[in-house]
Amino acid sequence: MQARRLMVAALAAILPCADAGAACLGMQVHAHRGAPTLPENSLASIRAAYAGGWDGVEIDMQRLKDGRWVLHHDLLTGRTVSGVGRRAVLQLSSADWRGAKLTGQGGGQPPPFLDDALQVAATQPAKTFNAELKVVYRDCAPVGKLVANLQQALPHGNWMITSAFPEALRCVRGTDSQGYLGLIVFDPRHAESISANPLGKYVSQRATAPKLTRPWLANLAATVGAPVGVHVDAMTLAANPQLLRDAAAQSVRVFVYAVGGDAALAQQLRATRQREGYLPSGVIIDGDAQAFCKAMGG
């Protein structure tokens, strides 16, 4: 637990300020689903991200029907994992998962179980294991077991859990009173860009930007429990120009996703820094960390 407390203190030091001494203007830079040239959420992409210039690796976690946790982003298989049809991850067994294959360039290998990724992360105490909980579970017991597994597998303490579901984060907090948790807030105006079906277009045309005010941040800290942060896309940050200043005042961290591309994110953050004098605690990018930091001027 002492290692966990020390790591939490280190994360707390990464607040939005322009004069921090880290390599990328004080921001942590995480590889989105692993290194970009390899299949997402694969062991190869995770190893490459840890070996590269990123400060951490962001992965996605879901649970199989027999309780094993695996790395996968979509609710259904088919896009990145083949061999099991188009099925919900929660409907698959461990045997199904072992028989599946990763798709895309560099694919062909079985998709990883979470335990496989944790073995890699355990050897990298200086880099953050950023794990997103993709599904909300009504029963907190599976999430509690997940957190206990993370605590045992990563005694160095350099890990975080994020989710788009506050209920999931409250389940995590019930087991881990000290770890950093991040609530993902996604601007629904992006819906068309990530969904090819007509529903995505319908949602995006009628959506409005999330409003992340000081009272909203205070409520997040009160309901989830510190240390806590908000993980947003660049469009949400642009719609809430006061967010970084308000978050810094309340010791709430902000991480920003490069949903519209790394170049667009760097441009947005440069403008934010010039206007507000603040930068986020970290970014989750799709490309090379050094190239992004160079584009930021760091």
Disulfide bonds with the S-S distance in Angstrom:
Cys24-Cys293 2.26
Cys140-Cys171 1.91
